[in-house]
Every structure is written in C-alpha cells, then in structure tokens.
Amino acid sequence: MTTSRIASLLAGIRQVSEDRFVLVQTLRQLVLGLDPHVSEEVKYGGLLFSAGKPFCGVFAYAKHVSLEFGDGAALPDEHGVLEGEGKLRRHIKLYAIDDVVQKHVQHYVALALCARNGKTGG
C-alpha cells in the first residue's frame, strides 16, 4: 500500500536527520496543497507527485533535499534557482527550511503542475 510505503520512507528520513524530515514534510504539504488531485507515491527512492501526470519529486540526500522536475528545462527560471544541464531535468537543492521561500519553491512547483497539465501560468 502506498500510504505505508510513504510512512516508511518518511520514518527513515527522520531517523537520519530531523531537519531533512521537516524540510521534506514542508515540501509535501506545499505540493499536496496545490490541487486536490495531486497524489504522491514512493518511487526512485523519494516521493513522486502526480496530478494525472508526474510533475515533480522530492528526494532526501546526505546533506540536502532535492526538488526535481522531469521537464524542468522547459520551465521559465526567472529567479535563477533551477540547477542541472541535461536536456530535460532540473532541480532545486534545499539545505534549510528558509530555502523554501528564498528559492521561490511554491512558484516553481505551481509552474511544473500547470506545464504538465497543459496549462499556462502558475
């Protein structure tokens, strides 16, 4: 069941780092709060969020949390926070809870959700 897999992943993150756990939980609340149709599942070692189609993922690493966008190269980067040089993927590295606001995370997640659902704006 997806709920137990999510709980297990979160418990593992919490055991390693309370700070990264809080950051992941903050990102989850932000993403799930965008639209009632947003769902999450454990995939690729992190959380993958979808609303009909996947639009972003949250992954906890040793020293940071990464918010990843499969089609991030197509997103406008007006705040200059998207990292990566591949054809498609981009990510935002988050080291502290303050980064969520300072790196305009809500803006980029909303853009990604709209882009994956064929809408413009954010």
DSSP file (Angstrom, degrees, kcal/mol; ACC not computed):
  #  RESIDUE AA STRUCTURE BP1 BP2  ACC     N-H-->O    O-->H-N    N-H-->O    O-->H-N    TCO  KAPPA ALPHA  PHI   PSI    X-CA   Y-CA   Z-CA
    1    1 A M     >        0   0    0      0, 0.0     4,-1.6     0, 0.0     3,-0.2   0.000 360.0 360.0 360.0 139.4    0.0    0.0    0.0
    2    2 A T  H  >  +     0   0    0      1,-0.2     4,-2.5     2,-0.2     5,-0.2   0.872 360.0  58.0 -62.4 -40.9    1.3    3.5   -0.9
    3    3 A T  H  > S+     0   0    0      1,-0.2     4,-2.5     2,-0.2    -1,-0.2   0.902 107.8  45.9 -60.3 -42.9    0.5    5.0    2.5
    4    4 A S  H  > S+     0   0    0      2,-0.2     4,-2.3     1,-0.2    -1,-0.2   0.860 111.7  52.1 -70.1 -33.9    2.6    2.6    4.4
    5    5 A R  H  X S+     0   0    0     -4,-1.6     4,-2.3     2,-0.2    -2,-0.2   0.895 111.1  47.9 -66.3 -39.6    5.5    3.0    1.9
    6    6 A I  H  X S+     0   0    0     -4,-2.5     4,-2.7     2,-0.2     5,-0.2   0.941 112.2  48.7 -65.1 -47.3    5.3    6.8    2.3
    7    7 A A  H  X S+     0   0    0     -4,-2.5     4,-2.3     1,-0.2    -2,-0.2   0.893 111.9  49.8 -60.1 -40.2    5.3    6.4    6.1
    8    8 A S  H  X S+     0   0    0     -4,-2.3     4,-2.1     2,-0.2    -1,-0.2   0.916 111.0  48.2 -65.4 -44.5    8.2    4.1    6.0
    9    9 A L  H  X S+     0   0    0     -4,-2.3     4,-2.1     1,-0.2    -2,-0.2   0.934 113.2  48.0 -60.5 -46.9   10.2    6.4    3.7
   10   10 A L  H  X S+     0   0    0     -4,-2.7     4,-2.5     1,-0.2    -2,-0.2   0.887 109.6  52.7 -63.4 -39.7    9.5    9.4    6.0
   11   11 A A  H  X S+     0   0    0     -4,-2.3     4,-2.0    -5,-0.2    -1,-0.2   0.896 109.0  50.6 -62.7 -39.7   10.4    7.4    9.1
   12   12 A G  H  X S+     0   0    0     -4,-2.1     4,-1.3     2,-0.2    -2,-0.2   0.900 110.5  48.2 -64.4 -41.6   13.8    6.5    7.5
   13   13 A I  H  X S+     0   0    0     -4,-2.1     4,-2.8     1,-0.2     8,-0.3   0.915 110.6  52.1 -63.6 -42.9   14.5   10.2    6.7
   14   14 A R  H  < S+     0   0    0     -4,-2.5    -2,-0.2     1,-0.2    -1,-0.2   0.873 105.1  55.2 -63.4 -37.7   13.6   11.2   10.2
   15   15 A Q  H  < S+     0   0    0     -4,-2.0    -1,-0.2     1,-0.2    -2,-0.2   0.859 114.6  40.4 -62.8 -35.2   16.0    8.7   11.7
   16   16 A V  H  < S-     0   0    0     -4,-1.3     2,-0.3     1,-0.3    -2,-0.2   0.894 134.4  -1.6 -81.3 -42.8   18.8   10.1    9.7
   17   17 A S     X  -     0   0    0     -4,-2.8     4,-2.1    -5,-0.1    -1,-0.3  -0.865  44.8-162.5-158.0 115.5   18.0   13.8   10.0
   18   18 A E  H  > S+     0   0    0     -2,-0.3     4,-2.6     2,-0.2     5,-0.2   0.881  98.5  55.4 -62.4 -38.4   15.2   15.7   11.7
   19   19 A D  H  > S+     0   0    0      1,-0.2     4,-2.1     2,-0.2    -1,-0.2   0.924 109.6  44.2 -63.0 -45.0   16.0   18.8    9.7
   20   20 A R  H  > S+     0   0    0      2,-0.2     4,-2.7     1,-0.2    -1,-0.2   0.870 111.7  54.8 -68.7 -34.5   15.7   17.0    6.4
   21   21 A F  H  X S+     0   0    0     -4,-2.1     4,-2.7    -8,-0.3    -2,-0.2   0.939 109.1  47.1 -60.2 -47.8   12.5   15.3    7.6
   22   22 A V  H  X S+     0   0    0     -4,-2.6     4,-2.3     1,-0.2    -2,-0.2   0.897 112.7  50.1 -61.7 -40.8   10.9   18.7    8.4
   23   23 A L  H  X S+     0   0    0     -4,-2.1     4,-2.3     2,-0.2    -2,-0.2   0.920 111.4  47.5 -64.5 -44.4   12.0   20.0    5.0
   24   24 A V  H  X S+     0   0    0     -4,-2.7     4,-2.6     2,-0.2    -2,-0.2   0.920 112.4  49.9 -62.9 -43.6   10.5   17.0    3.2
   25   25 A Q  H  X S+     0   0    0     -4,-2.7     4,-2.4     2,-0.2    -2,-0.2   0.892 109.7  51.4 -63.0 -39.4    7.3   17.4    5.2
   26   26 A T  H  X S+     0   0    0     -4,-2.3     4,-2.1     2,-0.2    -1,-0.2   0.925 111.6  46.8 -62.4 -45.1    7.1   21.1    4.3
   27   27 A L  H  X S+     0   0    0     -4,-2.3     4,-2.8     2,-0.2     5,-0.2   0.904 110.3  53.4 -64.2 -41.6    7.6   20.4    0.7
   28   28 A R  H  X S+     0   0    0     -4,-2.6     4,-3.1     1,-0.2     5,-0.3   0.942 110.0  47.2 -57.3 -49.0    4.9   17.6    0.8
   29   29 A Q  H  X S+     0   0    0     -4,-2.4     4,-1.5     1,-0.2    -1,-0.2   0.897 113.1  49.2 -61.2 -41.1    2.4   20.0    2.3
   30   30 A L  H  < S+     0   0    0     -4,-2.1     4,-0.4    -5,-0.2    -2,-0.2   0.949 116.3  41.0 -63.2 -49.5    3.2   22.6   -0.2
   31   31 A V  H >< S+     0   0    0     -4,-2.8     3,-1.5     1,-0.2     4,-0.5   0.940 116.1  47.8 -67.4 -48.2    2.8   20.3   -3.2
   32   32 A L  H 3< S+     0   0    0     -4,-3.1     3,-0.5     1,-0.3     6,-0.3   0.777 107.6  59.1 -65.2 -25.0   -0.2   18.4   -2.0
   33   33 A G  T 3< S+     0   0    0     -4,-1.5    -1,-0.3    -5,-0.3    -2,-0.2   0.556  86.3  78.8 -79.5  -8.0   -1.9   21.7   -1.2
   34   34 A L  S <  S-     0   0    0     -3,-1.5    -1,-0.2    -4,-0.4    -2,-0.2   0.879 111.5  -6.5 -66.5 -38.4   -1.7   22.9   -4.8
   35   35 A D    >   -     0   0    0     -4,-0.5     3,-1.8    -3,-0.5    -1,-0.3  -0.978  61.3-124.3-160.5 139.6   -4.6   20.9   -6.0
   36   36 A P  T 3  S+     0   0    0      0, 0.0    -2,-0.0     0, 0.0    -1,-0.0   0.675 109.8  62.1 -65.5 -13.8   -6.9   18.2   -4.5
   37   37 A H  T 3  S+     0   0    0     14,-0.1     2,-0.3     2,-0.1    15,-0.3   0.466  76.1 112.1 -90.2  -1.9   -6.0   15.9   -7.4
   38   38 A V    <   -     0   0    0     -3,-1.8     2,-0.3    -6,-0.3    13,-0.2  -0.565  45.7-178.7 -73.8 131.2   -2.3   15.8   -6.5
   39   39 A S  E     -A   50   0A   0     11,-3.0    11,-2.4    -2,-0.3     2,-0.3  -0.837  12.5-146.9-124.7 164.9   -1.2   12.4   -5.3
   40   40 A E  E     +A   49   0A   0     -2,-0.3     2,-0.3     9,-0.2     9,-0.2  -0.949  15.0 174.4-132.8 153.4    2.1   11.0   -4.1
   41   41 A E  E     -A   48   0A   0      7,-1.6     7,-3.1    -2,-0.3     2,-0.6  -0.983  38.0-103.7-150.9 156.5    3.9    7.7   -4.3
   42   42 A V  E     +A   47   0A   0     -2,-0.3     2,-0.3     5,-0.2     5,-0.2  -0.742  56.1 148.2 -83.3 123.9    7.3    6.3   -3.4
   43   43 A K  E >   +A   46   0A   0      3,-2.3     3,-1.7    -2,-0.6    -2,-0.1  -0.976  57.3   8.5-157.0 142.8    9.4    6.0   -6.5
   44   44 A Y  T 3  S-     0   0    0     -2,-0.3     3,-0.1     1,-0.3    -2,-0.0   0.755 129.2 -58.3  58.5  26.3   13.1    6.2   -7.3
   45   45 A G  T 3  S+     0   0    0      1,-0.3    15,-0.4    14,-0.0    -1,-0.3   0.592 125.5  54.7  82.5  10.9   13.9    6.4   -3.6
   46   46 A G  E <  S-A   43   0A   0     -3,-1.7    -3,-2.3    13,-0.1     2,-0.5  -0.699  96.5 -64.3-148.5-159.8   11.9    9.5   -3.0
   47   47 A L  E     -AB  42  58A   0     11,-2.7    11,-2.5    -5,-0.2     2,-0.5  -0.903  38.5-161.7-106.2 126.5    8.4   10.9   -3.4
   48   48 A L  E     -AB  41  57A   0     -7,-3.1    -7,-1.6    -2,-0.5     2,-0.4  -0.926   8.4-153.4-108.2 129.1    6.9   11.4   -6.8
   49   49 A F  E     +AB  40  56A   0      7,-3.2     6,-2.7    -2,-0.5     7,-1.3  -0.856  16.6 176.3-107.8 137.0    4.0   13.8   -7.2
   50   50 A S  E     -AB  39  54A   0    -11,-2.4   -11,-3.0    -2,-0.4     2,-0.1  -0.942  28.3-175.2-136.0 154.4    1.4   13.5   -9.9
   51   51 A A  S    S-     0   0    0      2,-1.9     2,-0.7    -2,-0.3   -13,-0.1  -0.619  96.4 -42.2-142.8  78.3   -1.9   15.1  -11.0
   52   52 A G  S    S+     0   0    0    -15,-0.3   -14,-0.0    -2,-0.1    -2,-0.0  -0.332 145.8  33.5  87.1 -50.6   -2.8   12.9  -13.9
   53   53 A K  S    S-     0   0    0     -2,-0.7    -2,-1.9    60,-0.1    63,-0.1  -0.959 100.2 -95.8-131.4 149.2    0.9   13.0  -14.9
   54   54 A P  E     +B   50   0A   0      0, 0.0    -4,-0.3     0, 0.0     3,-0.1  -0.397  43.0 167.4 -62.7 140.7    4.0   13.2  -12.7
   55   55 A F  E     -     0   0A   0     -6,-2.7     2,-0.3     1,-0.4    16,-0.3   0.546  56.8  -1.4-132.5 -16.3    5.3   16.8  -12.3
   56   56 A C  E     -B   49   0A   0     -7,-1.3    -7,-3.2    13,-0.2    -1,-0.4  -0.986  52.6-151.0-165.4 166.8    7.9   16.8   -9.5
   57   57 A G  E     -BC  48  68A   0     11,-2.1    11,-3.0    -2,-0.3     2,-0.4  -0.978   9.2-143.6-142.7 155.4    9.7   14.7   -7.0
   58   58 A V  E     +BC  47  67A   0    -11,-2.5   -11,-2.7    -2,-0.3     2,-0.4  -0.986  21.2 179.7-123.2 126.7   11.3   15.2   -3.5
   59   59 A F  E     - C   0  66A   0      7,-2.4     7,-3.2    -2,-0.4     2,-0.5  -0.993  19.2-143.2-133.6 129.8   14.4   13.3   -2.6
   60   60 A A  E     + C   0  65A   0     -2,-0.4     5,-0.2   -15,-0.4     2,-0.2  -0.805  24.3 179.8 -94.2 128.1   16.4   13.4    0.6
   61   61 A Y        -     0   0    0      3,-3.2   -41,-0.0    -2,-0.5    -2,-0.0  -0.586  45.4 -84.7-116.6-179.0   20.2   13.2    0.3
   62   62 A A  S    S+     0   0    0      1,-0.2     3,-0.1    -2,-0.2    -2,-0.0   0.845 122.5  10.9 -59.4 -38.0   23.0   13.2    2.8
   63   63 A K  S    S+     0   0    0      1,-0.1     2,-0.3   -43,-0.0    -1,-0.2   0.427 129.5  17.9-124.4  -0.7   23.3   17.0    3.0
   64   64 A H        -     0   0    0      2,-0.0    -3,-3.2    29,-0.0     2,-0.4  -0.957  64.9-114.7-157.3 173.2   20.3   18.4    1.2
   65   65 A V  E     -CD  60  94A   0     29,-2.7    29,-3.1    -2,-0.3     2,-0.5  -0.970  30.0-148.5-115.6 136.7   16.8   17.8   -0.1
   66   66 A S  E     -CD  59  93A   0     -7,-3.2    -7,-2.4    -2,-0.4     2,-0.6  -0.913   7.6-158.4-111.8 129.7   16.3   18.0   -3.8
   67   67 A L  E     -CD  58  92A   0     25,-2.4    25,-2.2    -2,-0.5     2,-0.4  -0.937  26.4-163.5-101.5 116.1   13.1   19.1   -5.5
   68   68 A E  E     -CD  57  91A   0    -11,-3.0   -11,-2.1    -2,-0.6     2,-0.5  -0.829  18.1-162.0-116.5 142.9   13.3   17.7   -9.0
   69   69 A F  E >   - D   0  90A   0     21,-3.1    21,-1.9    -2,-0.4     3,-1.6  -0.973   9.4-157.2-123.4 116.0   11.4   18.4  -12.2
   70   70 A G  T 3  S+     0   0    0     -2,-0.5     3,-0.2     1,-0.3    -1,-0.1   0.822 102.0  30.5 -61.0 -33.1   11.4   15.9  -15.0
   71   71 A D  T >  S+     0   0    0    -16,-0.3     3,-1.5     1,-0.1     4,-0.3  -0.116  83.1 130.1-114.0  33.3   10.6   18.6  -17.6
   72   72 A G  G X   +     0   0    0     -3,-1.6     3,-1.5     1,-0.3    17,-0.2   0.748  59.1  69.1 -62.8 -27.0   12.3   21.4  -15.7
   73   73 A A  G 3  S+     0   0    0     15,-3.5    -1,-0.3     1,-0.3    16,-0.1   0.773  97.6  54.5 -64.2 -23.3   14.3   22.6  -18.7
   74   74 A A  G <  S+     0   0    0     -3,-1.5    -1,-0.3    14,-0.4    -2,-0.2   0.560  89.3  97.8 -85.1  -8.8   11.0   23.8  -20.2
   75   75 A L  S <  S-     0   0    0     -3,-1.5     2,-0.2    -4,-0.3     7,-0.1  -0.602  82.5-114.8 -81.7 137.9   10.2   25.9  -17.1
   76   76 A P        -     0   0    0      0, 0.0     2,-0.5     0, 0.0     3,-0.2  -0.540  23.2-154.5 -66.9 135.7   11.0   29.6  -17.1
   77   77 A D    >   +     0   0    0     -2,-0.2     3,-1.3     1,-0.2     5,-0.0  -0.516  31.5 155.7-113.2  63.1   13.7   30.2  -14.5
   78   78 A E  T 3  S+     0   0    0     -2,-0.5    -1,-0.2     1,-0.3     0, 0.0   0.709  76.7  46.0 -65.1 -20.7   13.0   33.9  -13.6
   79   79 A H  T 3  S-     0   0    0     -3,-0.2    -1,-0.3    24,-0.1    -2,-0.1   0.456 104.7-128.3-100.9  -2.7   14.6   33.5  -10.2
   80   80 A G  S <  S+     0   0    0     -3,-1.3    -2,-0.1     1,-0.1    -3,-0.1   0.835  72.1 119.3  64.2  36.6   17.7   31.6  -11.4
   81   81 A V        +     0   0    0     22,-0.1    12,-0.3    23,-0.1     2,-0.3   0.563  36.0 106.0-109.3 -10.8   17.4   28.8   -8.9
   82   82 A L        -     0   0    0     10,-0.1     2,-0.3     8,-0.1    10,-0.2  -0.538  52.8-162.4 -74.0 132.8   17.0   25.8  -11.2
   83   83 A E  B     +E   91   0A   0      8,-3.3     8,-2.1    -2,-0.3     2,-0.1  -0.795  38.3  72.3-113.8 157.4   20.1   23.6  -11.4
   84   84 A G        -     0   0    0     -2,-0.3     6,-0.0     6,-0.2    -2,-0.0  -0.172  49.8-141.7 116.6 151.5   21.1   21.0  -14.0
   85   85 A E        +     0   0    0     -2,-0.1     5,-0.1     5,-0.0    -1,-0.1   0.269  57.5 117.8-129.5   9.2   22.3   20.9  -17.6
   86   86 A G  S    S-     0   0    0      3,-0.4     0, 0.0     1,-0.1     0, 0.0  -0.102  79.0 -99.1 -71.7 176.5   20.6   17.9  -19.1
   87   87 A K  S    S+     0   0    0      1,-0.1    -1,-0.1     3,-0.0     3,-0.0   0.850 109.1   0.6 -64.4 -35.3   18.1   18.0  -21.9
   88   88 A L  S    S+     0   0    0    -15,-0.1   -15,-3.5   -16,-0.1   -14,-0.4   0.774 106.0  82.2-122.8 -49.6   15.0   17.8  -19.7
   89   89 A R        +     0   0    0    -17,-0.2    -3,-0.4   -18,-0.2     2,-0.3  -0.314  40.6 170.1 -78.5 146.7   15.6   17.6  -15.9
   90   90 A R  E     -D   69   0A   0    -21,-1.9   -21,-3.1    -5,-0.1     2,-0.3  -0.957   8.7-170.2-142.6 159.7   16.2   20.4  -13.5
   91   91 A H  E     -DE  68  83A   0     -8,-2.1    -8,-3.3    -2,-0.3     2,-0.5  -0.960  19.7-137.5-147.1 163.6   16.3   20.5   -9.7
   92   92 A I  E     -D   67   0A   0    -25,-2.2   -25,-2.4    -2,-0.3     2,-0.4  -0.994  21.3-143.4-123.8 122.0   16.4   22.9   -6.7
   93   93 A K  E     -D   66   0A   0     -2,-0.5     2,-0.5   -12,-0.3   -27,-0.2  -0.738  15.6-165.4 -87.2 130.9   18.7   22.0   -3.8
   94   94 A L  E     +D   65   0A   0    -29,-3.1   -29,-2.7    -2,-0.4     3,-0.1  -0.972  19.6 168.3-120.7 126.6   17.3   22.9   -0.4
   95   95 A Y        +     0   0    0     -2,-0.5     2,-0.3     1,-0.3    -1,-0.1   0.647  68.8  18.0-108.3 -22.9   19.6   22.9    2.7
   96   96 A A  S >  S-     0   0    0    -31,-0.1     3,-1.5     1,-0.1     4,-0.4  -0.958  80.4-104.3-148.0 161.1   17.3   24.6    5.2
   97   97 A I  T >  S+     0   0    0     -2,-0.3     3,-1.4     1,-0.3     4,-0.5   0.823 116.6  64.2 -59.1 -32.7   13.7   25.4    5.7
   98   98 A D  T >> S+     0   0    0      1,-0.3     4,-2.5     2,-0.2     3,-0.7   0.779  88.0  70.9 -61.9 -26.7   14.3   29.1    4.8
   99   99 A D  H <> S+     0   0    0     -3,-1.5     4,-2.5     1,-0.2     6,-0.3   0.783  83.6  69.9 -61.5 -26.9   15.3   27.9    1.3
  100  100 A V  H <4>S+     0   0    0     -3,-1.4     5,-2.0    -4,-0.4     6,-0.5   0.912 112.5  28.4 -59.2 -42.8   11.7   27.1    0.5
  101  101 A V  H X45S+     0   0    0     -3,-0.7     3,-1.8    -4,-0.5    -2,-0.2   0.912 120.4  53.3 -81.5 -47.3   10.8   30.8    0.5
  102  102 A Q  H 3<5S+     0   0    0     -4,-2.5    -2,-0.2     1,-0.3    -3,-0.2   0.793 113.0  44.2 -62.3 -29.1   14.2   32.2   -0.7
  103  103 A K  T 3<5S-     0   0    0     -4,-2.5    -1,-0.3    -5,-0.2     5,-0.2   0.251 109.1-122.1-101.3  12.0   14.3   29.9   -3.7
  104  104 A H  T <>5 +     0   0    0     -3,-1.8     4,-1.8     1,-0.1     3,-0.3   0.854  47.7 166.8  56.2  41.7   10.6   30.5   -4.6
  105  105 A V  H  >< +     0   0    0     -5,-2.0     4,-2.6    -6,-0.3     5,-0.3   0.888  69.4  54.7 -57.8 -44.9    9.7   26.8   -4.4
  106  106 A Q  H  > S+     0   0    0     -6,-0.5     4,-2.3     1,-0.2    -1,-0.2   0.897 106.9  52.5 -58.9 -39.5    5.9   27.3   -4.5
  107  107 A H  H  > S+     0   0    0     -3,-0.3     4,-2.2     1,-0.2    -1,-0.2   0.934 112.2  44.0 -59.3 -48.9    6.3   29.3   -7.7
  108  108 A Y  H  X S+     0   0    0     -4,-1.8     4,-2.4     2,-0.2    -2,-0.2   0.869 112.5  51.1 -69.8 -36.5    8.3   26.6   -9.5
  109  109 A V  H  X S+     0   0    0     -4,-2.6     4,-2.4     2,-0.2    -1,-0.2   0.919 111.0  48.7 -66.2 -42.0    6.0   23.7   -8.2
  110  110 A A  H  X S+     0   0    0     -4,-2.3     4,-2.5    -5,-0.3    -2,-0.2   0.903 111.2  50.6 -63.8 -40.8    2.9   25.6   -9.5
  111  111 A L  H  X S+     0   0    0     -4,-2.2     4,-2.8     2,-0.2    -2,-0.2   0.926 110.8  48.9 -60.8 -44.7    4.6   26.2  -12.9
  112  112 A A  H  X S+     0   0    0     -4,-2.4     4,-2.3     2,-0.2    -2,-0.2   0.901 110.8  50.0 -63.6 -41.3    5.5   22.5  -13.1
  113  113 A L  H  X S+     0   0    0     -4,-2.4     4,-1.3     2,-0.2    -1,-0.2   0.938 113.6  45.4 -62.8 -47.1    2.0   21.4  -12.3
  114  114 A C  H  <>S+     0   0    0     -4,-2.5     5,-3.2     1,-0.2     3,-0.2   0.912 112.6  51.2 -62.8 -42.3    0.5   23.8  -14.9
  115  115 A A  H ><5S+     0   0    0     -4,-2.8     3,-1.3     1,-0.2    -1,-0.2   0.901 109.1  49.9 -63.4 -41.7    3.0   22.7  -17.5
  116  116 A R  H 3<5S+     0   0    0     -4,-2.3    -1,-0.2     1,-0.3    -2,-0.2   0.763 111.7  49.2 -70.2 -23.9    2.3   19.0  -17.0
  117  117 A N  T 3<5S-     0   0    0     -4,-1.3    -1,-0.3    -3,-0.2    -2,-0.2   0.267 119.4-108.9 -99.3  11.9   -1.4   19.6  -17.3
  118  118 A G  T < 5S+     0   0    0     -3,-1.3     2,-0.3     1,-0.3    -3,-0.2   0.713  77.0 127.5  74.3  21.2   -1.0   21.6  -20.5
  119  119 A K      < -     0   0    0     -5,-3.2     2,-0.3    -6,-0.2    -1,-0.3  -0.710  51.2-133.8-106.7 160.8   -1.9   25.0  -18.9
  120  120 A T        +     0   0    0     -2,-0.3     2,-0.1    -3,-0.1    -5,-0.0  -0.730  64.4  34.3-107.6 162.5    0.0   28.2  -18.9
  121  121 A G              0   0    0     -2,-0.3    -7,-0.1     1,-0.1    -6,-0.1  -0.469 360.0 360.0  93.3-167.7    0.7   30.5  -16.0
  122  122 A G              0   0    0     -2,-0.1    -1,-0.1    -8,-0.1   -11,-0.1   0.298 360.0 360.0-175.4 360.0    1.4   29.5  -12.4
